[in-house]
Amino acid sequence: MAELKFDTKKIKAGYDSKDNNLAISPPIYQTTSYDFKNTQHAQNLFTYKEAGYLYTRVGNPTVTYFAERVKALDGAKNAVAVGSGMAAISYTLLNLASKGGTILASPYLYGGTIDAFDRLFPELGIKIKLTDAVLDPQKLEEQITDDVKAIYVESISNPNAYLLDIDEISKVAHKHGVPVVVDNTLATPYLYRPLEHGADIVVYSATKALTGHGNIIAGLILDSGDMSLYTKEKYPQFYEPIVMLGGKSTADIFPDNFFIFRATLVYLNLLGAALSPQDAYLGIIGLETLSERVAKQSSNAAKIAAYLESSPAVEWVRHPSLASYKFKELADKYLTNGGGGVLSFGVKGTPEQEAKFINSIKLFHYHVNLGDARSLIVDSPNTTHSELNEDELKLADIPHNLVRISAGLEDADDLIADLEQAFTAAGLL
Ligand SMILES: *Cc1c(COP(=O)(O)O)cnc(C)c1O
């Protein structure tokens, strides 16, 4: 059979009813542990001589079905699902820089990621360098010193909808033997698949548009399966003998999958942010409508962006659908399925008027999630990105009057009418 298309994979990939009493909907394996058949079986599982499940913190069939489905959608070779997007990001970067080193990172990132970069990683001996050179790969190349263990970017950034050229970034990174990690949360594999553009590792907050109903916290780590970047000299952690593995290294056990294997064996196992089987099940159901949801979110966001751009209450608008978009050329080339549900705009008024505007909104939910079926509005500099100091806000190009919208699945006319009445209530029209 030919390679299945995206929309078929989102319904069928990674699960076969024949393995589960012909159940069409994946069962929720609500169990902590799995019986050993005998002592030999137990030993084989512990030393990875035999595939199987041991304990749900490190593996559960429902969680595997979820990871396998996203793996197929992204065209990845290996995948693991974890308990949150932050766990996916932290475990990935710890796995790459477990011996220390520098992560060269985009400044256009989720606020929680910047917070971890400021407060967590330096304490663990990992330096973070935020650089706007991600916009200019030639300049970026000059910053790739021997100490750099990874380049970290968001494909479409939160909250600004910056779009980076992953093809070009990957080219310069690979010249220096450095892997590129892409947080693809805002894009989802429906809009953009980083591994097809040279990236090596993809992380997700599956909490957002990937599963799309604002009802689970979940994350994923995926990789391309190319382990050749992880040399013994630069990444010795993958080649060290581990007692539990009978003195073998992670690279000995899984030569084509030691990056995710070590992330699971060390970080998921020992730091422990496991995804629950219930949540994995809800995630699988969410994935079944990924294309339909993200297409509608993109078209709703485009309509809202066009309205905002024409409004005298608004100073500027950022969304890939607009002719005025800063990365229009890249968007035309890469985002052929739509610009995504997230847009931002600047309120043309005083901070008090902006507050009055937010407080007058009736249909949009005022909270920090995004990618939900419900439309959301938030004043990012005061909330989702309040961890950023003035320099970081400036570097990230987040003006104080920025308002972020995540378009949901409602009727766009109702959403636009809500914005109009709130602008009026705030005296902005
Ligand atoms: C929300 C978000 C995260 C963090 O994910 P959680 O599931 O909330 O831990 C990471 N990256 C981006 C781009 C996000 O929007």
The ligand as a Gaussian input file, in Angstrom:
#p B3LYP/6-31G(d) Opt

LIG

0 1
 C        2.255000      26.013000      26.253000
 C        3.526000      25.935000      25.556000
 C        4.592000      25.188000      26.086000
 C        4.499000      24.490000      27.423000
 O        3.640000      23.394000      27.361000
 P        2.839000      22.801000      28.618000
 O        2.105000      21.654000      28.033000
 O        1.963000      23.887000      29.157000
 O        3.888000      22.377000      29.618000
 C        5.757000      25.117000      25.348000
 N        5.890000      25.753000      24.158000
 C        4.890000      26.482000      23.637000
 C        5.097000      27.156000      22.311000
 C        3.683000      26.600000      24.301000
 O        2.696000      27.343000      23.768000

